[in-house]
């Protein structure tokens, strides 16, 4: 029988929990999750990020065959319990919080009223639209008789415990049991409860559902239907399916009381392995295909997808921006959530820091910085003279910052955001800056390669559509200043929100739009950036700050 140990867990709220746990070989992250304290195991518990860091205050833990004694900051996914201990669990390491889900969108294309599914007023007269994102999922409930949106519900994609990006989940799917678990995580643990919540909010039973439409990237749709996505992880990145398809609720294991097992569900068409149905939906819903002047769609998320329309032609690419814009890998990074710093400004002469948090929490109690705040920092720290061209702290500027806001650990310099110290104190380091520059370089270089392919300049574009939840919180002037949107002017940029969800909704209320989305597949030229001659040079150039 396994030995048992007492683990005292302290939370930022001041709450203390005492747990009796078994020394059963599980990671500390799994042990905490089993006791209702799930962590940000964003890299699939491979020890590649800092998402699940906890502070060991008393006792010791076993890490990869060795013992680490308090005090120490450790990655819970790499540690296991082998004796009594006391740990502190910072808010930024938990996923038990309300996500900021992008439910807002703009439909800029005309559409008719021709519902995708036949319906009976007062009977099966309701449909649902879903955006399955890598991080979050949103469900809309729609009245098929009127086309009106009745309610909406959003939450984290429960697959995040398998990793925070598609590459990690593709790798996890090599284990057949993990593939089954990931389908269950998205269908049973995410979509089903959201659909129930949306129905409850609208006052309609599941028995009135006539059908649904789902958009998402190619990997997410594969996992949704239980299809093996591993071919997407190796060249030539061949999806098992890419065209739109209709499945039945029971076929994807969406089985719940009230919902007819034969309920049809339409999966929107994608373009390629890394330009999925979410982008097809965005290209159509934004109206860019009908723009007279050249236009660009940029969806910044865990991956960066970019589509250029010029002269009636479409050029698309995906660039591995990585999850830095969602806080992954950054010392104090977090996804957009209650209590996270969303906006940040600084000046050096005089030295001042100003910030806003989601939910208006005081900065001293903030639980991390989300991507928009980091981009604000890059822009204002560069303009104020703290950051050099390469993203390093200028020595003279650094030395003029009040000492209580300077932090050095193992030779790594960081700016504290509050007058205080400690393992959980918010700060931005030079290492954070380097990771952010890699992410913005991937996007900036991708944009320039598409423009170069079409033979046009940034100034020639009539409109830049900024899609996705990240764009909703982005300071456009700062994004331009740091080169994330290189060479553009503010007036060119239009924030359009969750265009993936918009496309799913369009397909429900006007079935002809689904045909037009399908046609986009043959109209787009996919540019493989790894094969583009100038991409590496462009990427290196964009590692600098303008």
C-alpha positions in Angstrom: 0.0 0.0 0.0 1.2 3.5 -0.8 2.4 5.7 2.0 0.3 8.8 2.7 1.6 12.3 3.5 0.1 15.6 4.5 0.4 18.5 2.1 -0.6 22.0 3.2 -1.5 24.2 0.3 -1.7 28.0 0.6 -3.5 30.2 -1.9 -3.1 33.9 -2.8 -6.6 34.5 -1.2 -5.1 33.5 2.1 -7.0 30.2 2.2 -5.2 27.2 3.5 -6.0 23.6 2.5 -4.7 20.5 4.1 -4.6 17.4 1.9 -3.8 13.8 2.7 -2.2 12.4 -0.5 -0.7 9.1 -1.5 2.9 8.5 -2.6 1.7 6.8 -5.7 4.1 8.1 -8.3 1.8 10.7 -9.8 3.1 14.2 -10.5 2.3 16.9 -8.0 0.3 18.6 -10.8 -1.9 15.5 -11.1 -2.2 15.2 -7.3 -3.4 18.8 -7.0 -5.8 18.4 -9.9 -7.3 15.4 -8.2 -8.0 17.5 -5.2 -9.7 20.3 -7.1 -6.7 22.5 -7.8 -5.9 22.1 -11.5 -2.8 23.9 -12.7 -1.6 25.5 -16.0 0.0 22.3 -17.4 0.3 24.2 -20.7 3.1 22.1 -22.2 1.4 18.8 -21.5 3.5 18.2 -18.4 6.8 18.1 -20.3 8.5 20.7 -18.1 8.9 23.1 -21.0 7.0 26.1 -19.5 6.5 27.7 -16.1 2.8 27.5 -16.1 2.5 25.1 -13.2 5.2 26.6 -10.9 4.5 26.4 -7.1 6.5 27.6 -4.1 7.8 24.9 -1.8 7.7 26.5 1.7 8.4 23.6 4.0 9.5 20.0 3.6 10.8 18.5 0.3 9.6 17.0 -3.0 11.2 14.5 -5.4 12.1 15.8 -8.8 13.5 13.5 -11.4 15.2 11.1 -8.9 16.6 13.9 -6.7 15.2 15.6 -3.6 14.5 19.4 -3.5 14.2 21.0 -0.1 12.3 24.2 0.8 12.5 27.0 0.0 12.3 26.5 -3.7 10.2 27.3 -6.7 9.4 24.1 -8.6 7.4 22.9 -11.6 4.6 20.8 -10.3 4.5 18.6 -13.4 8.1 17.4 -12.7 7.7 16.9 -8.9 6.0 14.2 -6.8 5.1 13.9 -3.2 7.4 11.7 -1.0 6.8 13.3 2.4 5.0 16.0 4.3 5.3 19.4 2.8 3.8 22.9 2.6 3.4 24.7 -0.7 2.1 28.0 -1.9 0.0 27.9 -5.1 0.1 31.3 -6.9 -3.0 32.4 -8.8 -1.1 32.6 -12.1 -0.4 28.8 -11.9 -4.1 27.9 -11.6 -6.7 27.4 -14.3 -9.6 27.5 -11.9 -10.7 30.9 -13.0 -13.1 32.5 -15.5 -11.5 32.9 -18.9 -12.0 36.0 -21.0 -13.8 34.4 -24.0 -14.2 36.2 -27.2 -17.9 36.1 -28.0 -18.0 39.4 -29.9 -17.7 39.5 -33.7 -18.6 41.5 -36.7 -20.3 40.2 -39.9 -19.4 42.4 -42.7 -20.8 40.4 -45.6 -24.5 40.4 -46.8 -26.4 37.2 -46.3 -29.9 35.9 -47.0 -32.2 33.9 -44.7 -32.0 30.3 -45.9 -31.4 28.1 -42.8 -29.0 25.2 -43.1 -31.4 22.8 -41.4 -35.1 22.3 -41.8 -37.1 23.2 -38.7 -40.6 23.1 -37.2 -41.7 26.2 -35.3 -42.1 25.4 -31.6 -40.5 22.0 -32.3 -37.0 21.4 -33.5 -36.5 25.0 -34.4 -33.1 25.8 -32.7 -29.5 25.4 -33.8 -26.0 26.0 -32.3 -22.8 27.5 -33.7 -19.5 26.7 -32.1 -16.0 28.1 -32.3 -13.6 25.4 -31.0 -10.5 27.3 -30.2 -7.2 25.8 -28.9 -7.7 27.7 -25.6 -11.4 28.6 -25.4 -14.7 27.4 -26.9 -17.8 29.5 -27.5 -21.3 28.3 -28.2 -24.2 30.4 -29.7 -27.8 29.3 -29.7 -29.8 30.4 -32.7 -33.5 30.6 -33.5 -33.8 29.0 -37.0 -37.1 30.7 -37.5 -35.8 34.3 -37.1 -32.0 33.9 -37.3 -31.7 35.6 -34.0 -29.0 34.7 -31.5 -30.8 33.6 -28.3 -27.8 33.1 -26.0 -24.2 32.3 -25.8 -21.8 30.5 -23.4 -18.0 30.2 -23.3 -15.3 28.4 -21.3 -11.8 27.0 -21.6 -11.2 24.1 -23.9 -10.7 21.2 -21.4 -8.0 19.9 -23.7 -5.6 22.5 -22.3 -4.5 19.9 -19.7 -2.9 18.1 -22.6 -0.9 21.2 -23.7 -1.6 24.7 -24.7 -0.9 24.4 -28.4 -1.8 22.2 -31.3 1.7 20.7 -31.7 1.7 19.4 -28.1 -1.8 17.9 -28.6 -0.8 16.3 -31.9 2.2 14.7 -30.1 -0.1 13.5 -27.2 -2.4 11.9 -29.8 0.2 9.4 -30.6 -1.1 7.6 -27.6 -4.5 6.1 -28.6 -5.8 6.5 -25.0 -4.9 10.2 -25.1 -6.7 10.7 -28.4 -9.8 9.2 -26.9 -9.4 11.4 -23.8 -8.9 14.5 -25.9 -12.1 13.9 -27.8 -13.9 13.4 -24.5 -12.4 16.6 -23.2 -13.7 18.7 -26.0 -17.1 17.0 -26.6 -18.2 15.7 -23.3 -16.4 18.1 -20.9 -16.6 21.3 -23.0 -19.2 21.5 -25.8 -21.9 19.5 -24.0 -22.0 21.6 -20.8 -21.8 24.8 -22.8 -24.7 23.7 -25.0 -26.7 22.9 -21.9 -25.8 26.3 -20.4 -26.8 28.1 -23.6 -30.1 26.3 -23.7 -30.8 27.1 -20.1 -30.1 30.7 -20.7 -32.5 30.8 -23.7 -35.2 28.8 -21.9 -35.1 26.1 -24.6 -34.7 22.3 -24.2 -32.1 20.3 -26.0 -35.0 18.5 -27.7 -35.5 21.6 -29.8 -32.0 21.4 -31.4 -32.3 20.7 -35.1 -28.5 20.9 -35.9 -25.2 22.7 -35.3 -22.2 24.2 -37.1 -18.7 24.1 -35.9 -15.6 26.0 -36.9 -12.0 25.5 -35.6 -8.5 24.9 -36.7 -7.7 21.7 -38.5 -6.2 19.9 -35.4 -9.2 20.9 -33.2 -11.7 19.5 -35.7 -9.7 16.2 -36.0 -9.8 15.8 -32.2 -13.4 16.7 -32.1 -14.4 13.8 -34.4 -11.8 11.4 -32.9 -9.7 11.4 -36.1 -5.9 10.8 -35.7 -4.2 14.2 -36.1 -0.6 12.9 -36.0 -0.1 13.3 -39.8 -0.4 17.1 -39.2 2.7 16.9 -37.1 5.2 15.8 -39.7 5.9 16.9 -43.3 4.1 17.1 -45.6 1.4 17.8 -42.9 -1.4 16.0 -44.6 -4.8 16.2 -42.8 -7.1 13.2 -42.7 -9.9 15.5 -43.9 -10.1 19.2 -44.8 -13.3 19.7 -46.8 -16.5 20.5 -44.9 -18.4 17.5 -43.7 -21.6 16.7 -41.8 -21.6 14.3 -38.9 -24.2 13.1 -36.5 -24.1 13.9 -32.8 -23.8 10.3 -31.8 -20.8 9.8 -34.2 -18.8 12.4 -32.3 -20.1 11.0 -29.0 -22.2 14.2 -28.3 -24.7 12.1 -26.3 -26.8 13.8 -23.7 -30.4 13.6 -22.5 -32.8 15.5 -24.7 -30.5 15.8 -27.8 -31.5 13.5 -30.6 -28.5 11.2 -31.5 -29.1 11.8 -35.2 -28.8 15.6 -34.9 -26.7 16.7 -37.9 -23.6 18.8 -37.2 -21.8 20.7 -40.0 -18.0 21.1 -39.8 -16.9 24.1 -41.8 -14.3 23.6 -44.5 -10.6 24.3 -44.0 -7.8 25.2 -46.4 -4.7 23.3 -45.2 -3.2 21.7 -42.2 -2.5 25.0 -40.5 -5.0 27.2 -42.2 -8.2 25.7 -40.8 -12.0 26.2 -40.9 -11.7 29.0 -38.4 -9.7 31.0 -41.0 -12.1 30.1 -43.9 -14.9 31.4 -41.7 -13.0 34.6 -41.0 -12.0 35.3 -44.5 -15.7 35.0 -45.6 -17.4 36.7 -42.5 -15.0 39.7 -42.6 -16.1 40.4 -46.2 -12.4 40.7 -47.4 -13.1 38.5 -50.4 -15.3 41.3 -51.7 -13.0 44.2 -51.0 -12.1 46.3 -54.1 -8.7 47.2 -52.7 -6.1 44.7 -51.2 -6.9 43.6 -47.7 -5.3 41.4 -45.0 -6.7 39.1 -42.3 -4.4 38.5 -39.3 -5.5 36.1 -36.6 -3.0 36.2 -33.8 -3.3 33.3 -31.4 -1.2 30.3 -30.5 -0.4 30.1 -34.2 -0.5 33.1 -36.4 -2.7 32.7 -39.5 -2.5 35.4 -42.2 -4.5 35.8 -45.4 -4.0 38.4 -48.1 -6.5 39.3 -50.8 -5.1 41.2 -53.8 -6.6 41.5 -57.2 -9.2 38.9 -56.4 -6.5 36.3 -55.5 -6.0 34.9 -52.0 -2.7 34.1 -50.4 -2.5 32.4 -47.0 0.2 31.3 -44.6 0.5 30.1 -41.0 3.4 31.1 -38.9 4.6 29.4 -35.7 4.2 32.4 -33.4 4.0 30.1 -30.4 1.9 30.7 -27.3 3.9 33.7 -25.9 1.0 36.1 -26.7 -1.1 34.0 -24.4 1.5 34.2 -21.6 3.1 30.8 -22.0 6.8 30.6 -21.1 6.9 34.1 -19.7 7.8 34.4 -16.0 4.6 36.1 -15.0 2.5 35.4 -18.1 -1.1 34.3 -18.0 -4.0 34.0 -20.3 -6.5 36.8 -20.3 -8.6 36.3 -17.1 -9.9 38.1 -14.1 -7.1 39.8 -12.3 -4.6 39.8 -15.1 -2.8 43.0 -16.2 -4.2 43.8 -19.6 -2.7 47.3 -20.3 0.7 48.6 -19.2 2.5 51.9 -19.7 5.9 53.2 -18.5 8.0 56.3 -18.7 11.6 56.8 -17.5 11.8 60.6 -17.0 10.2 60.7 -14.5 9.9 57.0 -13.8 6.2 56.0 -13.8 4.3 52.7 -14.2 0.6 52.6 -14.9 -1.5 49.5 -15.5 -5.1 48.3 -15.9 -6.3 44.8 -14.9 -9.2 42.8 -16.1 -11.9 43.2 -13.4 -10.2 46.4 -12.1 -8.2 44.5 -9.5 -5.4 46.6 -7.8 -2.0 46.0 -9.5 -0.5 44.8 -6.2 -3.0 41.9 -6.3 -2.8 41.1 -10.0 -2.1 37.5 -10.8 -0.1 37.8 -14.0 0.3 39.7 -17.3 -1.6 38.8 -20.5 -0.2 39.2 -24.0 -1.6 42.7 -24.6 0.2 44.0 -21.5 3.5 42.6 -22.7 3.1 44.3 -26.1 2.3 47.5 -24.3 5.6 47.1 -22.4 7.6 46.5 -25.5 6.3 49.6 -27.1 6.5 52.0 -24.1 9.8 50.6 -22.8 11.3 51.0 -26.3 9.9 54.6 -26.8 11.1 55.6 -23.3 14.6 54.3 -23.9 14.7 51.3 -21.5 14.8 48.7 -24.3 17.5 48.7 -27.0 17.1 47.7 -30.6 17.8 44.1 -29.7 15.4 44.1 -26.7 18.1 44.3 -24.0 17.8 46.8 -21.2 20.0 49.9 -21.8 22.5 50.0 -18.9 22.2 53.8 -18.3 18.4 53.7 -18.3 18.3 50.6 -16.1 20.5 52.2 -13.5 18.2 55.3 -13.3 15.2 53.2 -12.4 14.5 53.3 -8.6 16.2 50.3 -7.0 12.9 48.8 -5.6 11.7 48.3 -9.1 14.9 46.5 -10.3 15.3 42.8 -10.0 18.3 40.7 -10.9 18.3 36.9 -10.6 21.0 34.6 -12.0 22.2 37.5 -14.2 18.7 38.1 -15.6 17.5 41.7 -15.3 13.8 42.3 -14.8 11.6 45.3 -14.1 9.3 44.9 -11.1 5.8 46.3 -11.7 5.2 47.0 -8.0 7.4 48.1 -5.1 8.0 44.7 -3.7 9.7 41.4 -4.0 9.1 37.7 -3.6 8.7 34.7 -6.0 5.2 35.9 -7.0 6.0 39.5 -7.6 5.1 40.7 -11.1 8.0 41.5 -13.3 9.1 41.6 -16.9 12.5 40.3 -17.7 14.9 40.4 -20.7 14.2 36.7 -21.3 10.5 37.5 -21.5 11.3 40.2 -24.1 13.3 37.8 -26.2 10.5 35.3 -26.3 8.0 38.0 -27.3 10.3 39.3 -30.0 10.4 35.8 -31.5 6.6 35.6 -31.6 6.2 39.1 -33.1 9.0 38.4 -35.6 7.1 35.3 -36.9 4.0 37.4 -37.5 5.8 40.4 -39.0 7.9 38.3 -41.3 4.9 36.3 -42.4 3.0 39.4 -43.3 5.9 40.8 -45.3 6.3 37.5 -47.2 2.7 37.6 -48.3 2.9 41.2 -49.4 6.1 40.4 -51.3 4.4 37.4 -53.0 1.6 39.6 -54.2 3.9 42.4 -55.2 2.4 45.1 -53.0 3.3 47.2 -50.0 1.7 47.7 -46.6 0.5 51.2 -47.7 -1.4 49.6 -50.6 -3.8 47.8 -48.3 -7.2 49.3 -47.8 -8.0 47.3 -44.7 -6.2 45.0 -42.2 -8.7 42.8 -40.4 -7.5 41.9 -36.9 -9.4 38.7 -35.9 -9.5 36.6 -32.7 -9.7 37.3 -29.0 -6.2 38.7 -28.7 -6.9 41.4 -31.2 -9.9 42.7 -29.1 -7.5 43.8 -26.3 -4.6 44.9 -28.4 -3.4 48.5 -28.5 -3.2 49.0 -32.3 -0.7 51.9 -32.1 1.6 49.8 -29.9 1.3 46.7 -32.3 2.4 48.9 -35.2 5.2 50.6 -33.2 6.9 47.3 -32.3 6.6 45.8 -35.8 3.9 43.2 -35.1 1.8 45.0 -37.8 4.8 46.3 -39.9 4.4 49.4 -41.9 0.6 49.9 -41.4 -1.3 52.9 -40.1 -3.9 52.8 -37.4 -6.7 53.8 -39.7 -6.1 50.8 -41.9 -6.7 48.3 -39.0 -10.2 47.1 -38.2 -10.8 44.8 -35.2 -13.4 42.2 -36.2 -13.4 39.9 -33.2 -14.3 36.2 -33.3 -14.7 35.7 -37.0 -14.6 31.9 -36.7 -17.8 32.1 -34.6 -19.3 34.6 -37.1 -18.7 32.1 -40.0 -20.3 29.3 -38.1 -23.3 31.4 -37.4 -23.5 32.5 -41.1 -23.6 28.9 -42.2 -26.6 28.2 -40.0 -28.7 31.1 -41.2 -27.7 31.1 -44.9 -26.7 27.7 -46.3 -25.4 29.3 -49.5 -22.6 30.9 -47.5 -21.3 27.4 -46.7 -21.0 26.7 -50.4 -19.0 30.0 -50.9 -16.7 29.1 -48.0 -16.1 25.7 -49.6 -15.2 27.5 -52.8 -12.5 29.5 -51.0 -10.5 26.3 -50.7 -9.7 26.3 -54.4 -9.1 30.1 -54.6 -6.3 30.3 -52.0 -2.6 29.8 -52.7 -1.0 28.5 -49.5 2.6 29.9 -49.0 4.8 27.5 -47.0 7.0 30.0 -45.1 9.7 27.4 -44.4 10.2 27.1 -48.1 10.1 30.9 -48.8 13.6 32.1 -49.7 13.4 35.3 -47.8 11.6 34.2 -44.7 14.6 33.5 -42.5 16.2 36.9 -43.3 12.8 38.7 -42.7 12.4 36.8 -39.4 15.9 37.8 -38.2 15.2 41.4 -39.1 11.9 41.4 -37.2 13.7 40.1 -34.0 14.7 43.8 -33.6 12.5 46.5 -32.3 12.0 49.5 -34.7 
